[in-house]
Amino acid sequence: MALDPIQLEVLWNRLLSVANEQQTTLVRTAFSTIVRESLDLACGVFDTRGWMIGQSLTGTPGHINPMATGAIHFLEAYPPESLEPGDVLVTNDPWQTAGQVNDFTVLTPVFRDSKIVAYFANCCHAPDIGGRILSAEAREVFEEGLRVPITKLFHRGKPNRELLKIIRANVRTPDETVGDLYAQTSSNAVGARSLLQMMDEFHLETIDPLADEIIERSEGALRKALQGVPNGRYLHEVASDGFEEPVLLKVAVTVEEGDIHIDFAGSSPQSPRGINVVLNYTKGYASFAVKAAISPEVPHNEGSFRPVHIRAPEGSILNCSEPAAVASRHLVGHLIPGLIFGALAQAIPERVIAGGADAAWMSIWRATWPQTRQPANFTLFQLGGTGARPNKDGLNTTGFPSGVAGVPAEVMETQAPILQLKRALRTDSGGPGKFRGGLGQATDFAHLGHDTWSVSGMVDRTKYAAPGLQGGLPGQLGEFRLNDEKAAPKTILWMEPGAVISMDPPGGGGYGEPQQRDPLLVLQDVINGYVSIESSRKIYGVAINYLGSPSQRVRLPGHYEIDFEATAKLRASAD
């Protein structure tokens, strides 16, 4: 089938709309706030070979890309001739999909005239999967919950009730967990229906030739973009908090004539705790980093993966071997894009951002409703600041590279007897620079009842700050406290009824020398509460006077002014 450019554009956009309809169905039918509010999910369409053609508009790289490469495992376990209309496959095997047992991937074959013409898949974080409450404390994957091999969730349109009984009996949130699996199945069905309508409308017997066009063009576009990066070998390393000891991540990025090789040799060995990353997840975030830095406009699909070659030594923290514990793999895996950006900054500093908070702060809360005595189990995502960009400030409290969203306080308080006492941006948390890093947030939580309650706080960057770039300074460290005392992260904390938990995600690093920042931008930061008057003078060399009353609670922009003479002296002395 020969496609002219106009036909290709029409079909490509129609295919994207099908994938977006698939995701919309998933979000609107999901039971858990993890999917509905935080969008911790991925949706995509695949050709008959199991190659991803396109994905929905949003979704996390840690789900999208591992799901894309994981589809091959489904086809190996269930070849096309073994499938029938109405069959739906499922797994949460960490080494075959998204790297932890909490992530269920559901794949559905699309039949047309008794022949498979495509596949739809999606991946979602389940609210619970049994075992330990999600943390980094486990020493083996067997402790982390129920592990489902690739199997049929539905057979000829009928649910696998024995599998669902096993899942329900092993999780703390049976209705939400199984409800989400039904939502995942429904979303694939909606995608399949819309794809078949598209094929009928455009008289397509197969979508494989369309897939070939999309994949080949994506591959060619990425190779062309890579040719704009100077050939060479670029090294970088970063440290993260780890569990019992810090974790070191190293990368060597080699660019050569339209290909990019990413080698993580020298990174820490796999951990005895649950912060290990499977290779599939490592590849997912590494390929995302290449897309983000080099060709953000190129769609993520089989073609855009081909020029990206990724290696991590087996048994290392980024390619762990079974049965390593992996539940909190995002605390290390989310650092991968920033690690690669640090290497690419030596070649294309104008196209990468400074280090950010990176790892999404994820907490699991358990408490008892005082009126009904019913238990509640709630997952909360919180986000720090992104790194500053070459020509813009970083974003405040934004999920990068994960793409997950935070949860409104009102939603949390209706789902669990947890009271949010505080949620505010952290002044001075963004790394200073010509362009300032994004701010983190300060949040406090209390229990509404009179029983003990618990939180599993999966947090990072409490010891190693987000680095700045091109002379920018690091962002502020994150803080995790119980009753205003430092608390143990990545573990399950049991607390008395009157306890207060503080979770303050970190800020992003700055880009460029702070003293090069426009004084008017510093003034605006002070007015907005992003930067303190003290920091504006000490770090940015900008003297700002507050003209209002010290007791004034509402401070307007007109209450601040720049002392330009003092500013000139401050910056001259810094030179």
ZATOR-144257 format. One record per atom (N, C-alpha, C): residue in one letter; x, y, z. Coordinates in steps of 0.05 Angstrom, whole numbers, plus 5000, padded with zeros to 4 digits. Last residue first. Example, Ala and Ser with C-alpha at 12.3 -4.5 7.8 and 13.67 -1.06 7.14 Angstrom:
BEGIN
S525749555142;S527349795143;S525850015157;A526448865156;A524649105156;A526449345156;
end
This chain:
BEGIN
D564158045820;D565958005797;D568858015806;A561958205868;A562057915862;A563957855839;S562158745864;S563958615884;S564158325879;A558258825825;A561058895819;A562958765838;R553758665852;R554658505830;R557458575822;L553459065892;L553558785899;L554658615877;K553059535861;K555459485878;K555659195886;A548159455836;A550559485820;A553059435836;T544859455881;T545059215865;T547659225848;A545159975899;A546259765916;A546659505900;E542560205855;E545260285861;E546560075879;F537459975855;F539259925832;F542059995839;D533459675894;D535459885898;D537659835878;I526959515875;I529759455872;I531459705878;E521359425919;E522759575899;E525659485898;Y514759265942;Y517559185938;Y518759365916;H509459385944;H510959405969;H513859335966;G507059285896;G507959555901;G509459595926;P505258755902;P507658815886;P508759085891;L503258675972;L502758725944;L505258785929;R501858256023;R503958426012;R503658435982;V498258146078;V497858156049;V499958356038;R500258236130;R500057966120;R499657956090;Q504558666163;Q502558646141;Q502558366129;S508458756198;S506158596208;S504158556186;P512059096173;P512858816179;P510558636187;S509159486120;S509459436149;S510259146154;G513059586059;G510659576076;G511259526105;L517559566029;L516659826037;L514259826056;Y523459216022;Y520559186027;Y519559436040;N528259225970;N527259335995;N524259285997;I533558855944;I530658905943;I529759005970;A539158775908;A538158895933;A535258975929;V542158225882;V540058415876;V538858515903;G545457775881;G546558035881;G544658255873;Y543657265887;Y543257385861;Y544557665859;I545357155940;I546056975919;I545857105891;K544157595974;K546457425979;K547357265955;R539257825954;R541657985958;R544257805959;S535857395951;S536157575928;S538657735930;S536057186002;S537357035980;S537757215955;E533057586029;E535857526038;E537357376015;I528157556006;I529757806003;I532657746009;S527156905974;S527057095997;S528757345991;V523156695920;V525856755930;V525656945953;Y517756625915;Y519456415905;Y522256445917;G514157025926;G514956855948;G516756625940;N513057395888;N511457145887;N512056965910;I516857785899;I514057855902;I512357595904;V521457485885;V521057575913;V518057635918;D520657435830;D520857195847;D520357265876;Q520857975814;Q518357825811;Q518357575828;L526258075825;L524158225839;L521558075838;V528557735788;V529057685816;V526857825833;L526957995742;L525957725747;L526357645776;L529758465747;L526858475747;L525558205752;P535158285742;P534158375768;P531058395770;D536557705707;D535357965704;D534258055732;R542357345726;R539357355725;R538457645724;Q547657315734;Q546757395708;Q543757415705;Q548457095783;Q548757385781;Q548157495753;P547856545774;P545756695787;P545956995783;E549756265711;E550656405735;E548356565747;G545755685689;G547255935685;G547956075712;Y540355415720;Y541855415695;Y543155685691;G539055035781;G539055275765;G540755235740;G535254445799;G537654595796;G537354835778;G528954405837;G530754345814;G533154525813;G527554195905;G527354375882;G529354295860;P524053625937;P526253815932;P525654005908;P518153555981;P519853485957;P521753705950;D516853446042;D517553686028;D519353606004;M512453226088;M513753136064;M514253376046;S511153086154;S511853296136;S513453176112;I506152856197;I508252776178;I508653016159;V504552836264;V504453006240;V506752916222;A500452466311;A502952516297;A502452696272;G496252296342;G496752586340;G499152656324;P496251716339;P494151876327;P494752176323;E502951486322;E500751526341;E498751716328;M505051066267;M504951316282;M502651326301;W509850706230;W507350696245;W507350926265;L512750716167;L512650836193;L509950806206;I516450336125;I513750366134;I513850476163;T521450666083;T520550456102;T517650516110;K523351086055;K523150836041;K522450596059;P526451466109;P525051436084;P525051146073;A525451616175;A526851426158;A525251386132;A525452316192;A524252056191;A525751876171;K527352836236;K527952686211;K526852406213;E521853166267;E524353036269;E524852866244;D516653356264;D518853546259;D521653426265;N513652896264;N513553076287;N515953256287;L517852666216;L515652576234;L515752746259;R519752856150;R519852886179;R517452766192;F523852966097;F521752776105;F521852766136;E525853416046;E525753346074;E523353166080;G530553535992;G527953476002;G528153406032;L535054095981;L534453815987;L531553785996;Q534554575928;Q534454515957;Q533854215961;G538954535871;G536454585884;G536554505913;P545454825857;P543654605863;P541054705875;L546555355808;L546955235834;L544855015839;G549655425743;G547355445761;G547855285787;G553955325710;G554355525731;G551955565749;Q551654935676;Q552855175665;Q553055405686;L546854705724;L548254675698;L549254945689;G545854375788;G545454585768;G547154535744;P543053765815;P545353935806;P544454155787;A539153645870;A539053665841;A541253855832;A542853355925;A541153555913;A541253535883;Y542652825966;Y544052915942;Y542153095926;K539152746008;K541952756014;K543552875991;T534152715989;T534352836016;T537352866024;R532952465940;R534252735940;R533852875967;D526752125954;D529552135947;D530452425946;V521751675981;V522751945974;V525751925968;M516451376000;M518551315980;M519551575969;G513751236059;G514651466044;G517051396025;S508350976083;S510750876070;S511651096051;V505051066144;V505651176118;V508251036108;S499450916188;S502150876177;S502451016150;W496550966254;W496350986225;W499150966214;T492550836312;T495150856299;T494750856268;D486551246321;D488050996320;D490851036309;H482951646316;H484251616342;H485751356344;G482952056255;G481851876275;G483451866301;L485752356219;L483152456228;L481952296251;H492552506220;H490552306219;H487952416231;A496052986177;A495252876203;A493052666199;F501453286141;F499153116142;F498653016171;D504353806101;D503953686127;D501353526127;T509054026052;T506353916059;T506453776086;A512054436006;A512054366034;A509254266041;Q515454325943;Q513154395959;Q513454305988;G520254635898;G518954405911;G516654505928;L520855025838;L520654995867;L519454725875;G525754995786;G523054985795;G522954925825;G531455435781;G530255175782;G527455185793;R532256025741;R531955895767;R530655615764;F537256255700;F534556155700;F534255965724;K541756385725;K540656585706;K537756515701;G540256115791;G541556115765;G540556345748;P538755695847;P539255965835;P540755935809;G533855195852;G536655255849;G537055525836;G528255285894;G529255265866;G532155345865;S527355415947;S527955135941;S528955095912;D525755915963;D528655875959;D529355585953;T519655675991;T521355905984;T524255825983;R515855185968;R518055225987;R519755455977;L508755235964;L511355235951;L513455305971;A504454826006;A505455085997;A508055045982;R499954566047;R501054526020;R501854796009;K497754276108;K499354486094;K500054386066;L494553876126;L494754116142;L496054346127;Q490153416105;Q492453566096;Q492453836110;L488352836139;L487853116136;L490453256127;I485452216125;I487952366127;I487352666122;P482051766118;P481751946140;P484452096146;A481051756046;A482351656070;A482051856092;Q478152006006;Q478851726002;Q480051596027;T477452526018;T475052366015;T475652076012;E482652706021;E481152716046;E478452576043;M484352665967;M485552505988;M483852486013;V481153055944;V480852785936;V481952595958;E482953525968;E480153445972;E479653155965;A488153565951;A487653505979;A484853405983;P489453255887;P488453475903;P487853385932;V495552955870;V492752905878;V491753135894;G499953045813;G499353035841;G496352995845;A501552615757;A500452865769;A499952825798;V507252385719;V504952345737;V504052605748;G511852455689;G509352545677;G506952495695;S517252335701;S515152125702;S512652205688;P521752645703;P520952555677;P518452375677;F516953095726;F518853035704;F521152875716;G511653365751;G512753085749;G514453055724;T512653955788;T511853825763;T513253555759;T513654415823;T512154175830;T510954035806;N515054895773;N514654835801;N512954575803;L520054855722;L517254845730;L516954765759;G525555325712;G524355055715;G521455075724;D525755875666;D525955765692;D524855475692;K529155865602;K526855905619;K527355785646;N533455725571;N532255995566;N529756045583;P535055225587;P537055405577;P536055695573;R531455095649;R531955055621;R533955265611;A532154795714;A531855025697;A532654955668;G528854185734;G531254355729;G530654585711;T522654195771;T524354105749;T526854285748;G520954055840;G521354235818;G523054105796;G516853485861;G518653705865;G518953875840;L510653205879;L512653265858;L514353505866;Q507052615900;Q507852895904;Q510352955887;F501752165902;F504152255888;F504552545894;L499051685946;L499251965939;L501852015924;T494251185958;T496851245946;T496951535937;F491150886014;F491151095994;F494051145985;N486450526048;N489150496036;N489350686013;A482750426107;A483150576082;A486050546074;P477950026143;P480750106136;P480750256110;Q472450246182;Q473450116158;Q476250206152;R469850496223;R471950306230;R472950146206;T466350906214;T465550646205;T467450426213;Q468851356240;Q465951306242;Q465251016236;P474451356230;P473451346257;P470451276260;W477850936185;W475751136187;W474551126215;T484650826194;T481950726198;T480050956201;A490050796145;A488750906169;A485950786171;R495750866106;R493750686117;R492650796143;W498851096047;W497751156073;W495650956081;I504651146011;I502350976015;I501351016044;S507551605966;S507051515994;S504551355995;M512651845926;M510251685927;M509951585955;W515652325889;W515252245916;W512552095918;A519252185830;A516752265842;A516552165871;A525852375818;A524152165829;A521552285840;D526952985799;D527052715786;D525052515798;A528253485812;A527553315834;A527553025825;G533653585762;G531053645776;G530653465800;G539153895729;G538053685745;G535453765760;A537554295670;A539154225694;A537754005709;I536454055603;I535754205627;I537554125650;V538954155535;V538253995559;V537754175583;R540654475495;R538254315490;R537554125513;E545354735502;E543054905496;E540454745493;P549254355505;P548254475530;P545754635526;I551153875474;I548954045466;I547754185491;A555753655498;A555653675469;A553453885460;Q555253655552;Q557953705541;Q557853755511;A550153485559;A550653775563;A553453845553;L550152935557;L549653085532;L550153385535;A550952825612;A552952755592;A552552915566;G546253035634;G548853135643;G551053065624;F542452725608;F542553015602;F545253125611;I543352245635;I543952265607;I544252555598;L541452395686;L544152285683;L545052315654;G536152525675;G538052725684;G540952645681;P534252005660;P534352225641;P536252445650;I535151705711;I536551645686;I536451875666;L532151775756;L534651935754;L535951905727;H528151415756;H527451685748;H529851875746;G530650955777;G530050975749;G529451255739;V530651045833;V533151045818;V532651085788;L525351055845;L527051235859;L529851255847;H522850645817;H522750915806;H524651105819;R523250185847;R525250225826;R525150495814;S520849965892;S521350255891;S523350325869;A520649405882;A518149565886;A518649865882;V524449015875;V524349225855;V522049425859;A529148515895;A526748685902;A526848935885;A531347975853;A531748235866;A529148375873;P532047415840;P529547525849;P529847795864;E533747695776;E531747575794;E533247415816;S538148255771;S537547975766;S535447875785;C538048925744;C538148725766;C537148455757;N540349385719;N539749145705;N539848915725;L541849795751;L540149865729;L539549625711;I545149575789;I542749705799;I540849775777;S547448955758;S547849225768;S545149345776;G546448475736;G547048475764;G547648745775;E549248635673;E547448465689;E548348455718;P550549305655;P551649045663;P549548885680;A546849575603;A547449595631;A548349325641;R545749925543;R547049705557;R547449775586;I542350105484;I542650135513;I543749885525;H541550505429;H542750245438;H543550275467;V537350775384;V538250805412;V539050535423;P535050715335;P537750835336;P538850855364;R529950455351;R532050315337;R534750445337;F525950765374;F527650605392;F530150505377;S523150985333;S524851165348;S526451015369;G520350525314;G522450655298;G524250835314;E516550405354;E518750215347;E521050345332;N515751055383;N514750805373;N517150625366;H514251695397;H515551465408;H514251215398;P515252195345;P513552025362;P515151785373;V519152765349;V518952495337;V517352315355;E519653225379;E517353215360;E517052935347;P524353195408;P521753165422;P519353135404;S530053015399;S527953045379;S525253005392;I533653095443;I534653105415;I532353145395;A531253055493;A533553245489;A534053295459;A527052685489;A526652955502;A528753155494;K529552235466;K527352375453;K527052655463;V533152105506;V534152175479;V531952325464;A529751985548;A531652215551;A532652295523;F527151535529;F525651785533;F527452025534;S531251165531;S530251245505;S528551495507;A531651145588;A533951225572;A533051315544;Y526750945605;Y527451225611;Y529851325596;G526950425580;G524650605577;G525450895582;K531550185598;K531350255570;K529150455565;T529950115652;T532350285645;T532250375616;Y525849755645;Y525250025656;Y527550215650;N528749315626;N526549425610;N525849705619;L532249195668;L533349305643;L531149435626;V529749405732;V530149205712;V530949345686;V532749665790;V531449725765;V531949505745;N531949675862;N533149585838;N531449635813;I530249775912;I530650015895;I531849935868;G529349415957;G527549435934;G527749695918;R536049155974;R533349255980;R531849325954;P541049025959;P539548815973;P536748905980;S542149275892;S541849315921;S540449075934;Q547049155842;Q544349155851;Q544249155881;P552649625840;P551449355838;P548549365849;S552950265808;S552950095832;S551749825826;S556150335743;S554050395763;S554150195786;G559550125706;G560750275729;G558750365749;A555550215648;A557650065662;A558950245683;F551550405617;F551450475645;F553550315661;D551450695554;D552650475570;D552750565599;I548550815495;I548450905523;I549250665540;H549451065431;H549950845449;H550150945478;I546151265374;I547051345401;I547151105419;D546951435305;D546351245326;D547351355353;G548651825269;G545851745269;G545051525289;E554451825279;E553151805253;E550351695254;E554851715345;E556351665320;E554551625296;V555751825412;V554251905389;V555951865364;T555451525474;T557051545449;T555251605426;V555651625541;V553951665518;V555651705493;A556151285599;A557851365576;A555951385552;V554551375667;V553751335639;V555851425620;K552951155733;K554851255714;K553851195686;L550651245798;L549851185770;L551851315752;L550951005863;L552351155842;L551451055815;V547451065923;V547550925897;V549051115877;P549051015993;P548451155968;P548750985944;E545850526036;E548150676027;E547550806001;E540850346046;E542750336068;E545350486062;F538750635996;F537250546019;F539150546044;G539751235956;G539850955961;G538150865984;D540451775941;D540551705969;D540951405974;S545051815885;S542351835897;S542551725926;A549452155840;A548951985864;A546152025873;V551952115772;V550352235793;V550052045816;E556252245716;E555352075739;E553752245758;H558452195648;H557252345670;H556552145692;L561552295584;L561252145609;L559952325630;Y561352185515;Y560852375536;Y560152225562;R564452155454;R563751995477;R563652185501;G561952365388;G563852365411;G562752185433;N559152815341;N560152545348;N562052565371;P554453305358;P557253245351;P557952965359;V548053235329;V549553225355;V552453155348;G545553175282;G546053445291;G547553465317;Q544552645279;Q546852745263;Q547453035269;L539852605307;L542352525320;L544852615305;A536252745268;A536652925291;A539252855305;K536652295235;K537352565224;K537852755247;R534651915269;R537451895260;R538352165249;L529352095275;L531152095298;L534052075290;A527552025222;A527452295235;A529352305259;G527951475214;G529551655198;G529651935211;E524151285253;E527051215254;E528751405239;S519551515231;S520451595258;S523451525262;R519251265182;R519651555182;R520551645210;E518550735199;E520850805183;E521351105183;I513650775227;I516050685240;I518550775225;I510150945186;I510451105211;I513151035224;E510550525148;E511150805141;E511750975166;D509050085179;D511750095167;D512450385160;A503750205191;A505650195213;A508550215202;L501650165140;L501550425153;L503650425176;P502349605133;P503849795115;P503850085127;D498949415177;D501849375177;D503349565157;I493649435177;I494949685184;I498049655183;T489449165125;T491449125146;T492649405153;E485549355092;E485449065099;E487349005122;L482049945093;L484649825099;L484249535106;H478150345081;H478450105064;H481249985068;F477050755115;F479150805095;F479850555078;E472850525144;E472550785132;E474550835110;D475150065165;D472850045146;D472550305131;M479050275198;M479850105176;M477650075155;M475850555235;M477750705218;M478550535194;Q473250135259;Q471650335244;Q473450495225;L477649895283;L476249745262;L474449935246;L478950295320;L480850225299;L479450075276;S474550285353;S475150525337;S477050465315;R475049775376;R472649845361;R473150085343;A480049825402;A479649625381;A477249695363;G478850215441;G480950265421;G480550075397;V475049925470;V474250175457;V476250245435;A478349525490;A476049455473;A475149695457;N481849795522;N482949655498;N480649595479;S478249955561;S479550165545;S480750035520;S476649475584;S474749635570;S476049835551;T481349315610;T480249145589;T478349315571;Q481849725647;Q483949685628;Q482949525604;A477249625677;A477549875663;A479649855641;Y478549135699;Y476349145681;Y476449405665;L482849315731;L483349115709;L481049105689;D480149645766;D482049765747;D482649565724;G477349255796;G475949455780;G477649585759;V481549005822;V480148855801;V478449045783;T482849445856;T484849315839;T483549155816;E478049595881;E479549785864;E481449645845;D476649125908;D474749245889;D476249435870;P481248995940;P480248815919;P478448955899;T485949205971;T483849365958;T482649205934;R489648845987;R488248996008;R485949155997;V490048195956;V490548485957;V488748615978;N488847665951;N491547735958;N492148035960;A483747555933;A484547445959;A487247535969;R483747785883;R482147915904;R483047815932;I487147425855;I487947705859;I486447825882;I484046955858;I486646955870;I487547245875;K479547125829;K479247045857;K481947045871;L481847215779;L480847445794;L480347375823;L483046685765;L485246875768;L484247115785;E477846485762;E479746365781;E482046555786;R475546775722;R474546815749;R476446695770;N476847085670;N478246865683;N477746895713;P470947305635;P473247345653;P474347095665;K469847205565;K469047145593;K471447175612;G471747265514;G470047475525;G469147425554;R475246845506;R472846865490;R470847055502;H477746995568;H477846795547;H475146785533;F481647475603;F479047405591;F479547185570;L486747405620;L484947545638;L482047485629;K491446915610;K488947035600;K487347155622;T498247115625;T496046925624;T493647065613;I504647185647;I502847245624;I500747035622;P504147135719;P505547095694;P503547175671;V503747555773;V502047425754;V503647385728;R505247585839;R506447605813;R504947435793;L503547945897;L502747735878;L503947785851;G509148225935;G506448185927;G506047965906;E514348245954;E513048495946;E510248465936;E517147795966;E515947935988;E514148165980;F519347655917;F517147485928;F515747625952;V523647985909;V521148055896;V518747895906;E527048105971;E526547935947;E523848025935;R527248466011;R529848366001;R529548185977;A523449076024;A523648796017;A526448726008;E523449626031;E524449466052;E524949166044;A521350036002;A523849925992;A525049716012;S514349945989;S516550086002;S519149975989;L507749775992;L509849865974;L511850035989;I506749296042;I505949546031;I508249656015;R508548626022;R509048866038;R507549106026;G502948295991;G505648296002;G506048526021;G498548655946;G499148475968;G501948495977;I497849055911;I498348785900;I499048585921;D494049655899;D495349465917;D495749195903;P492849975856;P492850095882;P494149915904;A497149885799;A494949795815;A495149915843;H498650275745;H499650215772;H497250135789;C497950025679;C497050185701;C498250095727;C498149995609;C499549925634;C498750125655;N495349705550;N495649925569;N496949815594;A494549565480;A495549495507;A495549745524;F492049245422;F492049475440;F493049385467;Y494049005358;Y493848965387;Y493549235401;A491548765295;A492948955312;A492748865341;V489148365268;V490148585251;V491748795268;I487747685265;I488747905282;I490048115264;K481647455236;K484547485234;K485447725251;S476247425233;S477647195246;S480647215243;D474947945215;D474447705198;D476247475207;R479348185259;R477648275236;R477448035217;F481248295326;F480548105305;F478748245284;V486348495366;V484148595351;V483648415327;P488448285432;P488648265402;P486048365389;T490548655487;T488248545473;T488748525443;L493848675549;L494048685520;L491748535508;V495749015607;V493548865594;V493748895564;T500049035661;T499849085632;T497648895621;F500549295725;F499249105708;F499149205679;D505049415774;D504249515748;D503149285731;N506849205821;N504449375823;N503449455795;V511648955812;V509248785811;V506648955814;Q515749315764;Q514849255792;Q512249105791;G517149365709;G519249375730;G518349335758;A513849345665;A514449605676;A516149605701;T515448745636;T514048995630;T515249235645;Q518648335650;Q517448325624;Q515948585616;W520248385702;W522348355681;W521248355653;P515448395732;P517148635730;P519148615707;D509248175712;D512048085716;D513948315712;N503948225707;N505348445722;N508248355728;T499448125652;T501748045669;T502648285685;V494447875607;V495248055629;V497847945641;L489947875550;L492247775565;L493147985586;V483847665525;V485247895536;V487547775554;D479347445474;D481647385492;D482947655500;G475747585435;G474847605463;G477047535483;P477847115387;P476447365393;P475347365422;E483846775408;E481246775397;E479947045402;L490546505399;L488646705410;L486046695394;S494346205375;S493246095400;S491046285412;E496246475332;E494546245326;E493246125352;P499646865355;P497046935344;P495146695340;P502546595417;P502646665389;P499846715377;Y503746755477;Y501246685464;Y501446775434;A509046845489;A507546665507;A504946575493;E510447195448;E511946945451;E510446745468;L506947605457;L506747455432;L508247195433;F508847795506;F506147695504;F505847515479;H513947975492;H513747755511;H510947625510;I512748415460;I513948175447;I513747935466;A511248805495;A509148665479;A510248415466;G515449055518;G514348815531;G512348675515;T516449515491;T518349295487;T517249035499;A511949795509;A512449765480;A514349535475;M512449795564;M510149655552;M510649605522;P516950115569;P517149835576;P514749665565;N514450605549;N516650475535;N517050185543;I510050715585;I509750705556;I511950535543;H512050705638;H509950515630;H509950485600;G515851085641;G516350835655;G514250625649;P513451535617;P515451375602;P516051105614;T506451575628;T509151585639;T511051425621;G501851995591;G502751735601;G505651755611;T498352285534;T499852295559;T500452005568;L496352115484;L497552385487;L499252395512;S498051435468;S496251645474;S497751905481;Q502251205413;Q501351205441;Q499351435445;G503850755358;G503251015370;G502250985398;I506250265347;I505950465326;I505650745338;M510249755372;M508549975378;M508650185356;W509849105347;W511349355347;W509449585353;G507448615340;G507948705367;G509648955369;R506048495289;R508648395298;R509248465327;T501448765278;T501248485283;T503848355292;D502349375318;D501749235293;D501748935299;F499049725372;F501249565361;F500449425336;V497950285413;V496950105393;V499349985379;G497350465484;G498550455458;G497350255439;C497950805546;C496250665527;C497550675500;A499450825616;A500350855588;A498350695570;L499751155680;L498650965661;L500051005634;D497851535724;D500151355724;D499451115706;L494351965733;L494951875706;L497551715705;S492352155781;S495252185776;S496052095748;E486752065776;E487852325783;E490752365775;R485751535756;R483951755751;R485252035755;V490151225775;V489551245747;V487951495741;I489951325829;I492551305816;I492251335786;T484851265846;T485751535841;T488451535827;S481450715816;S483450825834;S484151105826;F477750555776;F476850575803;F478850725821;A476550805709;A478350695730;A477150735758;T473751055670;T472550815682;T474150695704;R476651485653;R473951535663;R472551295675;V481551265638;V481451465659;V478651485671;L479950935595;L481250825618;L481051015642;T477751305558;T476051085570;T477350975595;T482451585546;T480151715559;T478251515572;Q485451185520;Q486351295546;Q483951425561;Q482451115473;Q483050885490;Q483750985518;E482751615452;E480151515460;E480451275479;N488051615439;N487151805459;N484451725470;A488151225399;A489651175423;A488751365446;V484951505361;V484051245371;V485451185398;S488251935350;S485651985363;S484451735375;L492351675325;L492851805351;L490251865365;L489751535278;L490851325296;L491351435323;R488852025256;R486551865263;R487451645283;N494052185245;N492452335265;N490052175274;W495251785206;W496851815231;W495251955252;L491651895165;L491451645179;L492951655206;V493352415150;V490652365159;V490452115175;E498752315136;E498052505158;E495252455168;L498051955093;L499451875117;L498852055141;Q495352285056;Q494052045067;Q495351955093;I499552645047;I496952735058;I495452505070;P503852345025;P504152485051;P501452575063;D501151705002;D502351974997;D502352125023;L502851035006;L501451255019;L502851525012;A501750404979;A503250654977;A501650884989;M501749765000;M500050005000;M501850255000;
end
